[in-house]
Amino acid sequence: MKNTLLLALNDLAIAFKNKTLLLVLFIPVFVFVALNLVDKADDQTEAIKIGMLEDHSYAPHIADSILAAKDTFAITWVADQAQGLSLLKERTIDGLLSSDSAQPDGLTLLVLKKESVHTIALVQSFAALQKAIEGAPPNWVSEVKALYAVDMQQETLPTWVLMVILLVGFIILPAQIAEEKEKKLLLGLLQTPIHEIQWLTAKLILGMVLILCATGLLHLLSNVWPVHLLSYFVLILAGSFCFSAYGVFLGFLCRNQATARTLGVIVYLPHLLPSAMADVSQKLTSIAPFLPSYQLYEPLRFIVLEDQTLTQLSLSWMYLWVLGLLMLGFAYVLMKKRWQM
């Protein structure tokens, strides 16, 4: 019994030293914070931002009622449909109202995603206002349309691609580099004519090849291919370079594999969740642009769902290359100092 207790305490001490205990405590805290950032059905502390078209004629009683409900709706008048769509994509407005050609007194509501909690709350707000004014159907909002009319495979593809790229960059590469440091393999290699830049380049190639193979297989299995394939391929290259360099840097921060896996998961989750769930939460939408993963995820969505090209997404593309070079520079400095070797 005494030996068992000593072994258990020793394992706990190793878990504490390798930061494994930190990971076990981090995940519940992260889940708690993430759930509190996700929109709730009754989360209507701010007025809903609605776009209305100046060149449309709305039913007078409906328009007057919406304009009068200032506590519920914040109205933004837009010149035409194109401007309204632009504001909706930028998430400046939550929905765009237009008149329904099939029902003269009805409205068509255009939103980013039909299935989001925020869209349900938006439709409920219109229904509650109508009930307070008229007390009976027909409903003002006769049709709800989603901005992206695509199938589930195409809609979720950017999220899966992002997940694969982050998995290689934050989990696989750091663990492999930490293993080479832990077993003194890297230190032995540096005693040979091999230069630091050569070793770093090899690791970058490894990460980029793994990412390209995984994303290529993902597209083959789903049979979904973007219209602008060249722009998409260049973006994947930029993302694979950026997050492979990021992963190499994380690997140099750690002394052993256990610490690298712990650090990788701690960095992986925050980069994945806000980007993948930005459409279903206003709070996450405001946080996501500050994360490097969002600068990859948004262009992926635009290319896959809207058939845009890299010329329209130059800032995000440049951001990924610059961040990758910066992380590679940090890794080179740590390697020259023989950090944790």
KALIN-V796987 format. One record per backbone hydrogen bond with DSSP energy under -0.5 kcal/mol. CO is the residue of the C=O (numbers start at 1). NH is the residue of the N-H. E is the energy in kcal/mol with one decimal. If there is no record, write none. Layout:
co & nh & e
CO & NH & E
CO & NH & E
This chain:
co & nh & e
1 & 5 & -2.3
2 & 6 & -2.4
3 & 7 & -2.5
4 & 8 & -2.4
5 & 9 & -2.6
6 & 10 & -2.2
7 & 11 & -2.5
8 & 12 & -2.3
9 & 13 & -2.2
10 & 14 & -2.3
11 & 15 & -2.5
12 & 16 & -2.2
13 & 17 & -2.4
14 & 18 & -2.8
15 & 20 & -1.6
15 & 21 & -1.5
16 & 19 & -0.8
19 & 23 & -1.6
20 & 24 & -2.1
21 & 25 & -1.9
22 & 26 & -2.1
23 & 27 & -2.1
24 & 28 & -0.8
25 & 29 & -1.2
26 & 30 & -2.9
27 & 31 & -2.7
28 & 32 & -2.3
29 & 33 & -2.4
30 & 34 & -2.8
31 & 35 & -2.5
32 & 36 & -1.5
33 & 37 & -1.0
34 & 37 & -0.6
34 & 38 & -1.1
37 & 284 & -0.5
40 & 43 & -1.8
42 & 44 & -1.7
48 & 50 & -0.8
48 & 74 & -3.4
49 & 94 & -3.3
49 & 95 & -1.1
50 & 76 & -2.8
51 & 97 & -3.1
52 & 78 & -2.6
53 & 56 & -1.2
56 & 58 & -0.7
59 & 62 & -0.6
59 & 63 & -2.7
60 & 64 & -2.6
61 & 65 & -1.4
62 & 66 & -2.4
63 & 67 & -2.5
64 & 68 & -1.8
65 & 69 & -1.2
68 & 70 & -1.9
69 & 72 & -0.9
69 & 73 & -2.8
72 & 48 & -3.1
73 & 75 & -0.6
74 & 50 & -2.3
76 & 52 & -2.3
78 & 54 & -2.8
80 & 84 & -1.9
81 & 85 & -2.6
82 & 86 & -2.0
83 & 87 & -2.2
84 & 88 & -2.0
85 & 89 & -2.3
86 & 90 & -1.8
87 & 92 & -2.5
87 & 93 & -1.0
88 & 91 & -1.0
95 & 51 & -2.9
96 & 110 & -2.6
97 & 53 & -0.8
98 & 108 & -3.5
99 & 101 & -0.6
103 & 100 & -0.5
103 & 106 & -2.4
106 & 100 & -1.9
107 & 109 & -0.5
107 & 142 & -1.7
107 & 143 & -1.4
108 & 98 & -2.0
108 & 110 & -0.6
109 & 111 & -0.5
109 & 145 & -3.0
110 & 96 & -2.2
111 & 147 & -2.2
112 & 148 & -0.8
113 & 116 & -0.7
116 & 120 & -1.6
117 & 121 & -2.3
118 & 122 & -2.0
119 & 123 & -2.5
120 & 124 & -2.3
121 & 125 & -1.8
122 & 126 & -1.7
123 & 127 & -2.4
124 & 128 & -2.6
125 & 129 & -2.1
126 & 130 & -2.6
127 & 131 & -2.3
128 & 132 & -1.9
129 & 133 & -1.8
130 & 134 & -3.6
130 & 135 & -1.4
140 & 107 & -2.6
140 & 142 & -1.1
143 & 109 & -2.8
145 & 111 & -2.7
147 & 149 & -0.7
148 & 150 & -1.5
151 & 155 & -2.3
152 & 156 & -2.3
153 & 157 & -0.9
154 & 158 & -0.5
156 & 160 & -1.8
157 & 161 & -2.6
158 & 162 & -2.3
159 & 163 & -2.2
160 & 164 & -2.2
161 & 165 & -2.4
162 & 166 & -2.5
163 & 167 & -2.1
164 & 168 & -2.1
165 & 169 & -2.4
166 & 170 & -2.9
167 & 171 & -1.7
167 & 172 & -1.8
168 & 173 & -2.4
171 & 175 & -1.2
172 & 176 & -2.0
173 & 177 & -2.5
174 & 178 & -2.6
175 & 179 & -1.9
176 & 180 & -1.9
177 & 181 & -1.9
178 & 182 & -2.9
179 & 183 & -2.3
180 & 185 & -1.5
180 & 186 & -1.6
181 & 184 & -1.2
184 & 188 & -1.6
185 & 189 & -2.2
186 & 190 & -2.1
188 & 191 & -1.1
189 & 192 & -1.6
195 & 199 & -1.8
196 & 200 & -2.6
197 & 201 & -2.5
198 & 202 & -2.0
199 & 203 & -1.9
200 & 204 & -2.2
201 & 205 & -2.5
202 & 206 & -2.3
203 & 207 & -2.4
204 & 208 & -2.6
205 & 209 & -2.7
206 & 210 & -2.4
207 & 211 & -2.2
208 & 212 & -2.6
209 & 213 & -2.5
210 & 214 & -2.2
211 & 215 & -2.8
212 & 216 & -2.3
213 & 217 & -2.2
214 & 218 & -2.0
215 & 219 & -2.1
216 & 220 & -2.2
217 & 221 & -2.5
218 & 222 & -2.0
219 & 223 & -2.1
219 & 224 & -0.8
223 & 225 & -0.5
227 & 229 & -1.4
228 & 232 & -1.9
229 & 233 & -2.6
230 & 234 & -2.4
231 & 235 & -2.1
232 & 236 & -2.3
233 & 237 & -2.3
234 & 238 & -2.3
235 & 239 & -2.7
236 & 240 & -2.9
237 & 241 & -2.5
238 & 242 & -2.5
239 & 243 & -2.5
240 & 244 & -1.6
241 & 245 & -2.2
242 & 246 & -1.9
243 & 247 & -1.9
244 & 248 & -2.2
245 & 249 & -2.1
246 & 250 & -2.2
247 & 251 & -2.3
248 & 252 & -1.5
249 & 253 & -0.9
250 & 253 & -0.7
250 & 254 & -0.5
251 & 254 & -0.9
256 & 260 & -1.8
257 & 261 & -2.7
258 & 262 & -2.1
259 & 263 & -2.8
260 & 264 & -2.5
261 & 265 & -2.3
262 & 266 & -2.2
263 & 267 & -2.0
264 & 268 & -2.7
265 & 269 & -2.2
266 & 270 & -0.7
267 & 271 & -1.2
268 & 272 & -1.7
269 & 273 & -2.5
270 & 274 & -0.8
272 & 276 & -2.4
273 & 277 & -2.3
275 & 278 & -0.6
277 & 280 & -1.2
278 & 281 & -1.0
280 & 39 & -0.7
281 & 285 & -1.9
282 & 286 & -1.5
283 & 287 & -1.1
284 & 288 & -2.9
285 & 289 & -0.7
287 & 290 & -1.8
288 & 291 & -2.3
291 & 294 & -1.1
291 & 295 & -0.8
292 & 295 & -0.7
292 & 296 & -0.5
293 & 296 & -0.9
293 & 297 & -2.6
294 & 298 & -2.4
296 & 300 & -1.8
297 & 301 & -2.3
298 & 302 & -2.5
299 & 303 & -2.5
300 & 304 & -2.6
301 & 305 & -3.1
301 & 306 & -0.6
302 & 306 & -1.4
302 & 308 & -1.7
303 & 307 & -0.7
309 & 312 & -1.4
310 & 313 & -1.3
313 & 317 & -1.9
314 & 318 & -2.5
315 & 319 & -2.3
316 & 320 & -2.0
317 & 321 & -1.5
318 & 322 & -2.6
319 & 323 & -2.7
320 & 324 & -2.2
321 & 325 & -2.3
322 & 326 & -2.2
323 & 327 & -2.6
324 & 328 & -2.2
325 & 329 & -2.0
326 & 330 & -2.1
327 & 331 & -2.4
328 & 332 & -2.1
329 & 333 & -2.0
330 & 334 & -2.2
331 & 335 & -2.3
332 & 336 & -2.3
333 & 337 & -1.5
334 & 339 & -2.5
335 & 338 & -1.2
338 & 341 & -1.5
